[in-house]
Amino acid sequence: MAKEVSPLEKAIAAALKGAIAEKGTTAKDVAERLGVGSYPAFTQRLNGKVAMQLGEIVDIATLLGIDWHEILRRAEQSIQ
């Protein structure tokens, strides 16, 4: 059975989705630029259905030109 995604993990996914939109790009473009093998699996992560690993968060934030700490700050703020 899959591990349940925590509120913080869902907030991190939402913060990344927001950052993608702010940069005027799409999840599909980000997935392609990262070389993600499975776009459906990537969208499950971005939709907060599956938890992301820290490395994935860092990679997406770096690609977007945002410090990954900022993504975590936004996520934490959103659940307080």
C-alpha positions as CSV (number, residue, x, y, z in Angstrom):
1,M,0.0,0.0,0.0
2,A,1.3,3.5,-0.9
3,K,2.3,5.9,1.8
4,E,-0.3,8.7,2.4
5,V,0.9,12.1,1.2
6,S,1.1,14.6,4.1
7,P,-0.3,18.1,4.1
8,L,3.2,19.5,3.8
9,E,4.0,17.3,0.8
10,K,0.8,18.4,-0.9
11,A,1.7,22.0,-0.2
12,I,5.1,21.6,-1.7
13,A,3.5,20.2,-4.9
14,A,1.1,23.2,-5.0
15,A,4.0,25.6,-4.5
16,L,5.9,24.0,-7.4
17,K,2.8,24.2,-9.6
18,G,2.4,27.8,-8.7
19,A,6.0,28.5,-9.5
20,I,5.6,26.8,-12.9
21,A,2.6,29.0,-13.6
22,E,4.5,32.1,-12.4
23,K,7.3,31.4,-14.9
24,G,4.8,31.1,-17.7
25,T,5.6,27.5,-18.6
26,T,3.8,24.2,-18.3
27,A,4.2,21.0,-16.4
28,K,4.7,19.2,-19.7
29,D,7.5,21.6,-20.6
30,V,9.2,21.2,-17.2
31,A,8.9,17.4,-17.5
32,E,10.5,17.4,-20.9
33,R,13.3,19.7,-19.9
34,L,14.0,17.5,-16.9
35,G,14.0,14.4,-19.1
36,V,11.2,12.8,-17.0
37,G,10.4,9.3,-18.4
38,S,6.8,9.3,-17.4
39,Y,4.7,12.4,-17.7
40,P,1.7,10.9,-15.9
41,A,3.9,10.0,-12.9
42,F,5.3,13.5,-12.9
43,T,1.8,15.0,-12.9
44,Q,0.8,12.7,-10.0
45,R,3.7,14.3,-8.0
46,L,2.7,17.8,-9.1
47,N,-0.9,17.2,-8.1
48,G,0.1,16.0,-4.6
49,K,-1.0,12.4,-5.2
50,V,2.5,11.0,-4.7
51,A,5.2,12.6,-2.5
52,M,8.3,14.0,-4.2
53,Q,11.8,13.3,-3.2
54,L,14.0,16.3,-2.2
55,G,16.1,15.9,-5.3
56,E,13.1,16.3,-7.5
57,I,12.0,19.4,-5.7
58,V,15.5,20.9,-6.0
59,D,15.7,19.9,-9.7
60,I,12.4,21.5,-10.6
61,A,13.1,24.7,-8.6
62,T,16.6,25.0,-10.2
63,L,15.1,24.6,-13.6
64,L,12.7,27.4,-12.8
65,G,15.4,29.6,-11.4
66,I,14.0,29.6,-7.9
67,D,15.8,28.6,-4.7
68,W,14.3,25.4,-3.5
69,H,14.2,26.8,0.0
70,E,11.7,29.4,-1.3
71,I,9.5,26.5,-2.5
72,L,9.6,25.0,1.0
73,R,8.9,28.4,2.6
74,R,5.9,28.9,0.4
75,A,4.6,25.5,1.2
76,E,5.0,25.9,4.9
77,Q,3.3,29.3,4.8
78,S,0.4,27.9,3.0
79,I,-0.4,25.3,5.7
80,Q,0.0,27.6,8.7
